Amino acid sequence: MTAELSPETIDAFMYASHGAPFDVLGAHPVGKGSTAIRAIQTAYKSLAVVEEPSGTRHEMSRLHDQGFWEVTLSTPLDKLKYHFEGETYEGQKASFPDPYVFPRSLTDFDLYLLGEGTHLESHTKLGAHLVEVEGIKGVRFALWAPNAQRVAVVGNFNRWDARVNPMRQVGNGFWELFMPNLGEGEIYKFDILSRFNDYRIQKSDPYGFTSEMRPKTASVVCDLSKYTWHDDEWIAARAEKNGLKAPICIYEVHLGSWRKRPEGTWMTYRDMAHELVGYVKDMGFTHIELMPVAEHPLDASWGYQVTGYFAPTSRYGTPEDFMYFVDQCHQNGIGVILDWVPAHFPKDGHALSYFDGTHLYEHADSRQGEHPDWGTLIFNFGRNEVRNFLLSNALFWLEKYHIDGLRVDAVSSMLYLDFSRKQGEWIPNQYGSNENLDAIAFLKSFNEIVHEKIPGAITVAEESTAWSMVSRPTYVGGLGFTYKWNMGWMHDTLKYISKDPVYRRWEHNLLTFSMLYAFSENFVLSLSHDEVVHMKGSLIQKIAGDWWQKFATMRLLFGYQYTHPGKKLNFMGQEFGQWNEWSEARDLDWYLLSLPTHTSLQNWVRDLNRFYRSQPALFEQDFDWTGFKWINPNDSDNSIFSYVRYALDPQEFLVMVINFTPVPRYDYEIGVPEGGFYKEMLNSDSSYYGGGNVGNAGGVHAQPMRWGEFSHRISITVPPLSISIFKLQRD
């Protein structure tokens, strides 16, 4: 018995263009008390409906020779329960439920929030999720593609045939389908037919939790609920560990090139959970900052051209492996900051670009939607669903992977409509100016939501312009970031150390200038990967002078960084004096540690980290003038700088003297706040660190003689190219 169905309808399905599959496929009442059941199964030479629980079998008729099946039963729809049984052309027999009898999963409330851009857990609704519906386990697929005429989910389970499993459209452009009997590890994509220009393409899942190893691009069904965390103690104390008054010294890492296995392959997340974490703990760093780990197709992009925003890259293992890495960091007292890239995304055809035959995630006008320098596309921050995608993604990393903070890449490019554009290549905002109002609103919303939803989590801006109040709360007009990279300090400092010491007296202001704005933001002093790539040379290569001067200046540079107001960040390899410019294609030059000069520098950084963390004067007042006071900022003739750092308790302070020339200075006088014995706590010229052992024999006594604003003075020996740190011994 066959129900009537027009040839045009059947052809629409068999040409994969029908956009309303639930109107036709599945079970539908026909006549009086009868039910028509239809299915598309192109791989089967025979297909039958088997009623449950009786087991009565009804062979289906093939209405199209490529696999459109139908049978009409005399059983009423409300009394019918069934499954399919069939045999493939290869002789394989299978039994499976009908995907087109299950109810929709996206509720009206979900659709309202998604459309409004306020569904902060959209990753729990869109994408692929292992669920149980009406007692049957399977995978629920959901996608946003408002300009699609038809969307189908394809994979090995249907031989990548877009005709077999078209999805149901609900709401304003959302598509969903529950696929019974599918499980973890299934490979899939979404096959999209646009309403425009017959555009057809297969896309990976924007919300996919993991992906195939590049160069393959399919998404993979993944269960993120299996891992058991053991970092409750860390999470409870995280707000204090990440706070403005906490010691923060960050080790920036590219996971693929920190260290490789002996055969040259990547280490896994679990390998690094022990080797990298053990190294960072021994070196005394408080945090690891990971260059982007979200899925990306090109190794040379270092992760900054993201195609899988919700997927840790499969290069180094599974999502569960990455959870283990973060967990091990926390159990060893190390925070994890993740580089996050909401500014732009690549043009790779399988990902977000031109997603449903329209510029869905990006602006259509290239003057707004494309980065001229990077060849990437810019998110349309004015679109609710796009903002929702990014906000949900930020919370996803912080909640699901217990990440402690997000460092937002390329914030400057988001703030300005004319970023890196010439006159006529950009579109002003509604007020005729160059501020990207949609991006600004997004960044403010991002920071408000992160700080509200994830207690203790931090946000860090890579922002290189004079935009004001980047790290000030939104309620006073700021962007709301916790911290901002101090790009000005980095630029001026590297320029200064590149000068021959004989000429530094003429560049003295490069170091004093930073104190004019040091407290305008909550700064992180960053010496990042950006400074040691693209023919810029390694950090030690930038320094003027011979071998000895380079290593002495490296020690001095780190000492200056750690005693200057602001939190600290250093890129991997700098701690032992990597000579080669960094490349993602090889690991660090660990063999250098067989040389005493490099081992001594590493010892200095290790001890400096530990000393820094033990001295409240170096971190409690990083963002307030009361934590810093110049002793003498004006000794340009000797290229010597001296200053005091104060803890919250003003009686807890340190005195710093730094000498940027290779000439020792004897009987050098500076003022100090109080009388007593000033112990020399650290001296970068110690022979243990590779220096010449010029110093002060343990410390000096202060004399009750005024020196400038100070009531006492000390006379010291200032070693060449060094930093000396003194502390008053009150006992």
ZAMARGU-4260 file (C-alpha; in steps of 0.2 Angstrom, whole numbers, plus 5000, padded with zeros to 4 digits):
<rodrens>
0) 5000/5000/5000 | 5008/5017/4995 | 5003/5034/4999 | 5003/5048/4986 | 5019/5059/4985
5) 5023/5070/4970 | 5038/5066/4960 | 5044/5084/4962 | 5045/5081/4981 | 5054/5065/4979
10) 5066/5073/4967 | 5069/5088/4979 | 5075/5075/4992 | 5085/5065/4980 | 5094/5081/4973
15) 5097/5086/4991 | 5087/5102/4990 | 5072/5099/5001 | 5073/5110/5017 | 5058/5103/5027
20) 5062/5084/5029 | 5050/5082/5044 | 5036/5087/5033 | 5039/5071/5023 | 5051/5059/5031
25) 5046/5049/5046 | 5029/5043/5050 | 5013/5053/5045 | 4995/5049/5046 | 4986/5046/5029
30) 4968/5041/5027 | 4958/5034/5041 | 4969/5026/5054 | 4984/5023/5042 | 5002/5029/5043
35) 5014/5032/5029 | 5033/5029/5034 | 5046/5037/5022 | 5065/5036/5023 | 5080/5040/5012
40) 5093/5027/5013 | 5104/5027/4997 | 5116/5013/5003 | 5102/4999/5005 | 5096/4987/4992
45) 5081/4983/5004 | 5073/4991/5018 | 5059/4986/5030 | 5049/4993/5044 | 5048/4982/5060
50) 5034/4986/5072 | 5038/4985/5090 | 5035/4975/5101 | 5027/4963/5089 | 5041/4961/5077
55) 5029/4962/5062 | 5039/4966/5047 | 5034/4977/5032 | 5045/4978/5017 | 5046/4996/5010
60) 5044/5001/4992 | 5058/5010/4983 | 5049/5026/4975 | 5066/5032/4968 | 5079/5020/4962
65) 5093/5030/4972 | 5085/5026/4988 | 5068/5035/4993 | 5058/5022/5002 | 5040/5022/5008
70) 5027/5010/5016 | 5010/5013/5022 | 5003/5003/5037 | 4986/5001/5044 | 4992/5005/5061
75) 4987/5022/5068 | 5001/5034/5071 | 4997/5036/5090 | 4999/5017/5092 | 5014/5014/5081
80) 5032/5011/5087 | 5045/5004/5075 | 5062/5003/5068 | 5071/5000/5052 | 5080/4984/5046
85) 5089/4984/5030 | 5103/4976/5020 | 5116/4986/5010 | 5123/4982/4993 | 5138/4974/5001
90) 5127/4962/5010 | 5128/4970/5028 | 5113/4970/5038 | 5108/4984/5050 | 5094/4988/5062
95) 5091/5007/5067 | 5078/5019/5073 | 5070/5032/5062 | 5078/5050/5066 | 5062/5058/5059
100) 5051/5053/5074 | 5060/5062/5088 | 5054/5079/5095 | 5064/5095/5092 | 5077/5099/5106
105) 5079/5118/5104 | 5065/5126/5114 | 5057/5143/5110 | 5066/5150/5125 | 5083/5144/5118
110) 5078/5151/5101 | 5074/5168/5109 | 5090/5169/5118 | 5100/5164/5103 | 5092/5177/5093
115) 5094/5190/5106 | 5113/5186/5108 | 5111/5182/5127 | 5112/5163/5127 | 5129/5162/5136
120) 5128/5143/5136 | 5125/5141/5117 | 5138/5128/5116 | 5127/5117/5126 | 5113/5118/5113
125) 5122/5120/5096 | 5135/5108/5089 | 5135/5089/5093 | 5130/5082/5109 | 5128/5065/5116
130) 5111/5063/5123 | 5097/5051/5126 | 5080/5054/5119 | 5065/5043/5123 | 5076/5030/5130
135) 5087/5030/5114 | 5105/5036/5115 | 5112/5046/5100 | 5119/5063/5095 | 5109/5079/5094
140) 5116/5090/5080 | 5112/5109/5079 | 5118/5123/5068 | 5115/5141/5064 | 5113/5144/5046
145) 5099/5157/5042 | 5102/5158/5024 | 5103/5140/5020 | 5089/5132/5010 | 5094/5114/5016
150) 5106/5108/5029 | 5111/5090/5031 | 5123/5081/5043 | 5135/5070/5034 | 5148/5057/5040
155) 5154/5039/5039 | 5137/5034/5046 | 5128/5039/5030 | 5143/5038/5018 | 5144/5057/5017
160) 5128/5057/5007 | 5119/5074/5010 | 5102/5066/5004 | 5101/5054/5019 | 5100/5065/5034
165) 5093/5082/5031 | 5090/5093/5046 | 5074/5102/5053 | 5074/5121/5052 | 5067/5129/5068
170) 5066/5147/5073 | 5076/5160/5064 | 5088/5150/5054 | 5093/5136/5066 | 5094/5118/5061
175) 5093/5102/5072 | 5092/5083/5070 | 5094/5069/5083 | 5103/5054/5076 | 5100/5039/5086
180) 5113/5025/5089 | 5128/5037/5085 | 5142/5038/5098 | 5158/5047/5103 | 5171/5047/5090
185) 5159/5049/5075 | 5166/5060/5061 | 5154/5073/5054 | 5152/5089/5044 | 5137/5100/5039
190) 5132/5099/5021 | 5124/5116/5017 | 5114/5122/5002 | 5112/5140/5002 | 5097/5150/4996
195) 5108/5160/4985 | 5117/5155/4969 | 5115/5136/4972 | 5130/5138/4984 | 5134/5121/4991
200) 5148/5117/5003 | 5152/5105/5018 | 5157/5114/5034 | 5165/5108/5050 | 5155/5112/5066
205) 5158/5130/5073 | 5154/5122/5090 | 5163/5106/5087 | 5172/5100/5103 | 5186/5092/5093
210) 5192/5089/5076 | 5202/5078/5065 | 5221/5080/5064 | 5226/5092/5050 | 5225/5092/5035
215) 5208/5083/5038 | 5195/5095/5043 | 5180/5086/5049 | 5173/5088/5067 | 5172/5073/5079
220) 5158/5069/5092 | 5166/5071/5109 | 5160/5068/5127 | 5167/5082/5138 | 5159/5076/5154
225) 5170/5061/5158 | 5185/5069/5166 | 5186/5071/5185 | 5195/5086/5191 | 5206/5087/5206
230) 5209/5106/5207 | 5196/5112/5220 | 5209/5119/5231 | 5216/5130/5217 | 5199/5136/5210
235) 5195/5141/5228 | 5211/5152/5229 | 5211/5158/5211 | 5205/5175/5214 | 5219/5178/5226
240) 5232/5170/5214 | 5226/5181/5200 | 5223/5197/5209 | 5231/5214/5207 | 5241/5213/5223
245) 5247/5195/5219 | 5264/5190/5212 | 5262/5186/5194 | 5276/5180/5183 | 5270/5172/5167
250) 5279/5159/5156 | 5273/5161/5138 | 5273/5144/5128 | 5270/5138/5111 | 5266/5120/5115
255) 5271/5113/5098 | 5289/5119/5099 | 5294/5120/5118 | 5301/5103/5117 | 5299/5089/5105
260) 5301/5070/5107 | 5318/5063/5102 | 5311/5057/5085 | 5305/5075/5082 | 5286/5073/5084
265) 5276/5084/5096 | 5274/5080/5114 | 5256/5077/5120 | 5246/5087/5132 | 5249/5073/5145
270) 5268/5073/5141 | 5268/5092/5144 | 5257/5090/5160 | 5273/5083/5168 | 5288/5089/5158
275) 5282/5107/5155 | 5273/5109/5172 | 5288/5102/5181 | 5300/5114/5173 | 5289/5129/5176
280) 5287/5125/5194 | 5305/5122/5196 | 5309/5139/5188 | 5297/5148/5199 | 5284/5155/5187
285) 5266/5158/5193 | 5257/5156/5177 | 5258/5148/5160 | 5251/5157/5145 | 5248/5146/5131
290) 5248/5153/5113 | 5231/5148/5105 | 5227/5129/5107 | 5210/5131/5098 | 5210/5120/5082
295) 5219/5128/5067 | 5224/5121/5050 | 5241/5130/5048 | 5256/5126/5060 | 5264/5142/5055
300) 5250/5153/5061 | 5254/5148/5079 | 5236/5145/5082 | 5231/5163/5079 | 5220/5158/5063
305) 5207/5148/5072 | 5195/5136/5063 | 5188/5127/5078 | 5185/5139/5092 | 5178/5126/5104
310) 5191/5112/5100 | 5208/5110/5108 | 5219/5106/5093 | 5221/5087/5090 | 5240/5090/5087
315) 5243/5086/5105 | 5229/5074/5110 | 5211/5074/5115 | 5201/5086/5125 | 5202/5075/5140
320) 5221/5076/5138 | 5220/5095/5138 | 5210/5094/5154 | 5223/5083/5162 | 5236/5096/5157
325) 5227/5111/5165 | 5223/5100/5180 | 5241/5096/5183 | 5245/5114/5182 | 5233/5118/5195
330) 5238/5104/5207 | 5256/5111/5206 | 5251/5129/5210 | 5252/5136/5192 | 5238/5146/5183
335) 5234/5144/5165 | 5231/5159/5154 | 5225/5155/5136 | 5227/5166/5121 | 5210/5170/5114
340) 5207/5176/5096 | 5190/5185/5094 | 5197/5198/5082 | 5198/5189/5066 | 5197/5171/5058
345) 5204/5163/5042 | 5196/5161/5025 | 5198/5142/5025 | 5183/5135/5016 | 5178/5122/5028
350) 5176/5134/5043 | 5167/5150/5047 | 5170/5160/5031 | 5155/5163/5019 | 5147/5150/5030
355) 5129/5148/5022 | 5132/5156/5006 | 5132/5173/5014 | 5145/5183/5025 | 5137/5176/5040
360) 5151/5178/5054 | 5160/5192/5045 | 5155/5209/5037 | 5151/5208/5018 | 5160/5224/5014
365) 5179/5221/5014 | 5182/5238/5021 | 5174/5231/5037 | 5176/5213/5035 | 5194/5209/5030
370) 5211/5213/5038 | 5222/5220/5024 | 5238/5214/5033 | 5234/5197/5039 | 5222/5191/5025
375) 5209/5186/5038 | 5191/5190/5040 | 5184/5201/5054 | 5169/5196/5065 | 5153/5206/5063
380) 5152/5211/5081 | 5135/5220/5078 | 5126/5203/5075 | 5118/5196/5090 | 5122/5178/5085
385) 5140/5181/5082 | 5142/5190/5099 | 5133/5175/5106 | 5145/5163/5098 | 5161/5172/5105
390) 5154/5176/5122 | 5149/5158/5124 | 5166/5152/5118 | 5175/5163/5131 | 5165/5155/5145
395) 5167/5138/5138 | 5186/5138/5140 | 5185/5146/5157 | 5171/5134/5164 | 5174/5118/5154
400) 5193/5118/5154 | 5195/5128/5171 | 5206/5141/5162 | 5211/5155/5173 | 5212/5169/5161
405) 5210/5174/5143 | 5223/5185/5135 | 5214/5194/5120 | 5224/5195/5105 | 5224/5210/5093
410) 5213/5221/5103 | 5219/5237/5094 | 5213/5230/5078 | 5196/5228/5085 | 5195/5245/5092
415) 5198/5255/5076 | 5189/5254/5060 | 5204/5261/5051 | 5217/5249/5059 | 5231/5247/5046
420) 5220/5255/5033 | 5223/5270/5021 | 5212/5284/5018 | 5196/5278/5008 | 5199/5260/5014
425) 5188/5261/5029 | 5170/5266/5034 | 5167/5278/5048 | 5155/5274/5062 | 5138/5283/5063
430) 5146/5298/5071 | 5160/5300/5057 | 5174/5294/5068 | 5185/5278/5068 | 5180/5269/5083
435) 5172/5252/5081 | 5157/5254/5092 | 5151/5237/5090 | 5168/5229/5094 | 5169/5241/5109
440) 5152/5236/5116 | 5157/5217/5113 | 5173/5219/5123 | 5164/5228/5137 | 5151/5214/5138
445) 5164/5201/5137 | 5173/5208/5152 | 5158/5211/5162 | 5151/5193/5159 | 5168/5185/5162
450) 5171/5194/5179 | 5153/5190/5184 | 5152/5172/5179 | 5169/5166/5183 | 5175/5172/5200
455) 5194/5175/5200 | 5196/5174/5181 | 5206/5187/5173 | 5206/5195/5156 | 5222/5203/5148
460) 5222/5215/5133 | 5235/5215/5119 | 5233/5233/5115 | 5247/5244/5108 | 5239/5261/5106
465) 5235/5275/5118 | 5216/5270/5120 | 5212/5275/5138 | 5206/5265/5152 | 5208/5248/5144
470) 5210/5240/5161 | 5197/5250/5170 | 5179/5245/5175 | 5166/5248/5162 | 5156/5257/5175
475) 5169/5271/5175 | 5170/5271/5156 | 5184/5258/5154 | 5184/5242/5143 | 5184/5231/5158
480) 5200/5221/5156 | 5210/5215/5172 | 5227/5219/5164 | 5234/5226/5148 | 5251/5222/5140
485) 5263/5237/5142 | 5269/5238/5124 | 5277/5255/5126 | 5288/5249/5140 | 5293/5234/5129
490) 5297/5244/5114 | 5307/5258/5123 | 5317/5245/5134 | 5322/5234/5119 | 5327/5250/5109
495) 5338/5255/5124 | 5347/5239/5127 | 5351/5238/5108 | 5361/5254/5110 | 5380/5253/5113
500) 5382/5257/5131 | 5393/5272/5127 | 5377/5280/5118 | 5364/5275/5132 | 5367/5291/5141
505) 5358/5300/5126 | 5344/5288/5127 | 5341/5289/5146 | 5323/5295/5144 | 5318/5278/5136
510) 5318/5270/5153 | 5312/5285/5164 | 5297/5288/5152 | 5288/5272/5157 | 5285/5279/5174
515) 5275/5294/5168 | 5261/5282/5163 | 5265/5266/5173 | 5249/5268/5184 | 5237/5273/5170
520) 5233/5255/5167 | 5235/5238/5176 | 5250/5233/5166 | 5259/5217/5162 | 5277/5220/5156
525) 5278/5208/5142 | 5293/5201/5132 | 5283/5190/5121 | 5285/5179/5106 | 5281/5194/5095
530) 5298/5201/5099 | 5308/5186/5093 | 5301/5181/5076 | 5300/5187/5058 | 5318/5192/5057
535) 5318/5202/5073 | 5331/5190/5081 | 5331/5183/5098 | 5331/5193/5114 | 5350/5191/5117
540) 5354/5195/5099 | 5346/5212/5101 | 5358/5217/5115 | 5373/5227/5110 | 5390/5221/5115
545) 5401/5206/5116 | 5397/5189/5123 | 5400/5194/5141 | 5390/5210/5139 | 5375/5201/5131
550) 5373/5189/5146 | 5376/5203/5159 | 5363/5214/5151 | 5351/5199/5149 | 5352/5197/5168
555) 5350/5215/5171 | 5335/5216/5159 | 5326/5203/5169 | 5330/5211/5185 | 5324/5228/5179
560) 5308/5220/5172 | 5305/5211/5189 | 5307/5227/5200 | 5298/5239/5188 | 5279/5241/5193
565) 5268/5229/5183 | 5266/5210/5182 | 5278/5200/5171 | 5278/5189/5156 | 5293/5181/5147
570) 5292/5170/5131 | 5300/5152/5132 | 5318/5151/5129 | 5323/5168/5135 | 5326/5162/5152
575) 5342/5153/5146 | 5347/5164/5132 | 5341/5156/5116 | 5352/5162/5102 | 5341/5157/5087
580) 5326/5166/5083 | 5311/5156/5088 | 5302/5145/5075 | 5287/5135/5077 | 5295/5121/5066
585) 5308/5116/5079 | 5310/5115/5098 | 5320/5126/5109 | 5339/5125/5109 | 5340/5115/5125
590) 5358/5109/5121 | 5363/5127/5126 | 5361/5122/5144 | 5377/5112/5142 | 5386/5129/5142
595) 5389/5137/5159 | 5384/5154/5153 | 5367/5148/5148 | 5365/5138/5164 | 5370/5153/5175
600) 5357/5164/5166 | 5344/5151/5169 | 5349/5150/5188 | 5347/5169/5188 | 5329/5169/5181
605) 5325/5154/5193 | 5331/5164/5209 | 5324/5180/5202 | 5306/5172/5201 | 5308/5165/5219
610) 5314/5181/5226 | 5300/5191/5217 | 5287/5180/5224 | 5294/5182/5242 | 5295/5201/5242
615) 5278/5210/5244 | 5287/5226/5239 | 5288/5219/5221 | 5270/5215/5218 | 5258/5222/5231
620) 5257/5240/5224 | 5261/5237/5206 | 5247/5250/5201 | 5249/5264/5213 | 5262/5278/5215
625) 5263/5274/5233 | 5272/5258/5228 | 5286/5267/5219 | 5298/5281/5222 | 5313/5287/5212
630) 5330/5289/5221 | 5339/5296/5206 | 5331/5295/5189 | 5343/5308/5181 | 5360/5300/5182
635) 5362/5299/5163 | 5380/5302/5163 | 5383/5285/5172 | 5367/5277/5164 | 5362/5272/5182
640) 5344/5271/5189 | 5339/5270/5207 | 5322/5268/5215 | 5312/5261/5229 | 5298/5249/5229
645) 5286/5248/5243 | 5274/5235/5250 | 5257/5239/5257 | 5266/5241/5273 | 5277/5256/5270
650) 5291/5249/5281 | 5293/5234/5269 | 5303/5241/5255 | 5317/5237/5243 | 5331/5248/5236
655) 5336/5245/5217 | 5351/5251/5209 | 5354/5247/5190 | 5369/5250/5180 | 5367/5250/5161
660) 5386/5252/5157 | 5400/5239/5158 | 5409/5251/5170 | 5409/5248/5189 | 5405/5263/5200
665) 5414/5264/5217 | 5408/5274/5232 | 5392/5278/5223 | 5380/5287/5235 | 5361/5286/5235
670) 5347/5290/5247 | 5338/5278/5257 | 5322/5279/5267 | 5329/5274/5284 | 5345/5271/5294
675) 5351/5253/5297 | 5360/5239/5288 | 5355/5236/5270 | 5358/5218/5265 | 5362/5215/5247
680) 5348/5203/5243 | 5352/5200/5225 | 5367/5204/5214 | 5366/5200/5195 | 5385/5201/5194
685) 5387/5186/5206 | 5399/5173/5199 | 5385/5160/5202 | 5375/5169/5188 | 5390/5171/5177
690) 5396/5188/5183 | 5412/5195/5190 | 5408/5195/5208 | 5409/5214/5210 | 5397/5219/5225
695) 5396/5225/5243 | 5401/5210/5253 | 5384/5206/5259 | 5378/5224/5262 | 5381/5242/5269
700) 5376/5253/5283 | 5366/5269/5280 | 5373/5285/5286 | 5361/5298/5294 | 5365/5311/5281
705) 5351/5318/5270 | 5352/5314/5252 | 5338/5323/5242 | 5321/5318/5249 | 5329/5304/5260
710) 5335/5306/5278 | 5349/5293/5275 | 5362/5288/5262 | 5372/5273/5258 | 5388/5272/5248
715) 5389/5257/5237 | 5399/5248/5224 | 5388/5247/5208 | 5394/5232/5197 | 5395/5234/5178
720) 5379/5229/5168 | 5370/5224/5184 | 5356/5226/5196 | 5358/5226/5215 | 5344/5224/5227
725) 5345/5230/5245 | 5333/5227/5259 | 5334/5235/5277 | 5337/5222/5290 | 5326/5228/5305
730) 5332/5214/5317
</rodrens>
